[in-house]
Amino acid sequence: MKDGVWEQLLEEMESFTAGIREIPVSRSVTPGEVRAELGSRYSLQHPVPLETVMADVSRWLRAWSVHVTHPRYFGLFNPSVRTAGIVGDALAALYNPQLAAWSHAPAAQELERLTLRELTSAIGMDPDATIANFTTGGAEANLSAVLSAIAQHYPEWGRGGVAAIAPKPAIYITAESHHSFVKIVRMTGLGTDVLRDVPTSPGFAMDPEALSNQVRDDIAAGWRPLVIVATAGTTATGAIDPIPAIADTAEATGAWLHVDGAWGASAALVPRLRSALDGIERADSVTWDAHKWLSVPMGAGMFFCRRPEAVKRAFGAAASYMPAGTGEDALDPYLTTAQWSRRAIGLKVFMSLAELGMAEYGDMIDHQARMGDQLRTRLNRAGWLVVNDTPLPLVCFTHPILRSGRTRTDEIISTLNERGRVWISDVTLADGERVLRACITSFRTVEEDLDSLIHEIDHALQLLSR
Ligand SMILES: *Cc1c(COP(=O)(O)O)cnc(C)c1O
């Protein structure tokens, strides 16, 4: 053990990063096993030297985490993180700037503003006409969108709440939309009856004609189309809803268009993929998670909105104990966001983008998209069947043996998890089929990792279908 906890921390960061490729991506363990080990060492009643605590915590995190920063983690949208992001998060912890009010943290506020303006431009929105802020994640950004839409459509809501609003609002999603919207309609008091499940086309993207028919029928039946959610990169299949056609319906009916690009909006930094997001600039609001494909540590979501007045109406409050505003065009985030005390979420995003520059950042994302293309090719070659359709690196696939019922996706996953060499998930598609799902979310993933994945799934399939 090195002297001093800082030395020890550096050593941990260096050795974990250098050795990530060699360790198992996951190891199975039960809650009982973890609790027994922790309980045997810590009761929190007696002091323990920090060096010892640090060594214990590191050892446990290594042993008992799904290593989402591993090059063979083909999982949910959790990224590998770059050094710049780790340093940015460490500085946020060190200085602990309070971003509730601008005047408490001018440096951090303006670094966030600079970063958000650049990313606003990247999705084709005008930074001068857009209000943008960092959020804990995509769920908070989606909540901000729905609250802002309510504030825009129903001025009476601020006093009377949902009981006072009329006509009844409807929110349009698909079966593939993120399930945070189910929570959001409960949290906002709207209730799940406001949700409309718009059918999807064969590629799992929203069917724009079905949307416009549904909206028309709802208006005729006395509902108000409040929000239409277009997802750019769905969680299950990476589908991108047809934003231009959806925007037409939103504009024709006055509905608020929200584009949920939590994962997929990062394709905006890749010239080759940019056209897949066409129409995003017409959205009233956009969700984009930096802690997904921008490869910064959690939590770092972003909310962009072209209706600043609605946002201020949704989140404004009066509090005599807060520092007074600057009187210039600098906003106090406690008045325009759901949070009050606010961490400097954007430092890690700023530092990551500053280190590489936007173009090179785009190349890093493009590398992962190309690995997705390579994976599709390799799967086809090995007799697997790709069943989704997206330019993004998310591949849903099955196999004739799976379709024949001789084994199941969950059995394949268990076999992979026991070996710990790759991590993938399975998912039920909108058409009811249960399939395997592999997503490239690590800039560390290279072709040999794809070969390992193919090897592992072939091996599991053979073992289980014998
Ligand atoms: C991940 C995700 C969310 C939720 O974002 P969090 O950062 O997990 O809160 C919302 N929508 C989509 C499409 C997502 O992929």
PDBQT file of the ligand as one rigid body, heavy atoms in Angstrom, charges set to zero:
ROOT
HETATM    1  C1  LIG A 501     -31.540   6.277 -20.526  1.00  0.00    +0.000 C 
HETATM    2  C2  LIG A 501     -32.715   6.873 -21.150  1.00  0.00    +0.000 A 
HETATM    3  C3  LIG A 501     -33.578   7.696 -20.410  1.00  0.00    +0.000 A 
HETATM    4  C4  LIG A 501     -33.409   7.904 -18.941  1.00  0.00    +0.000 C 
HETATM    5  O1  LIG A 501     -32.227   8.604 -18.696  1.00  0.00    +0.000 OA
HETATM    6  P1  LIG A 501     -31.474   8.486 -17.291  1.00  0.00    +0.000 P 
HETATM    7  O2  LIG A 501     -30.225   9.221 -17.576  1.00  0.00    +0.000 OA
HETATM    8  O3  LIG A 501     -31.272   7.024 -17.041  1.00  0.00    +0.000 OA
HETATM    9  O4  LIG A 501     -32.323   9.129 -16.276  1.00  0.00    +0.000 OA
HETATM   10  C5  LIG A 501     -34.609   8.304 -21.083  1.00  0.00    +0.000 A 
HETATM   11  N1  LIG A 501     -34.816   8.091 -22.387  1.00  0.00    +0.000 NA
HETATM   12  C6  LIG A 501     -34.020   7.292 -23.128  1.00  0.00    +0.000 A 
HETATM   13  C7  LIG A 501     -34.297   7.097 -24.583  1.00  0.00    +0.000 C 
HETATM   14  C8  LIG A 501     -32.945   6.646 -22.522  1.00  0.00    +0.000 A 
HETATM   15  O5  LIG A 501     -32.141   5.862 -23.257  1.00  0.00    +0.000 OA
ENDROOT
TORSDOF 0
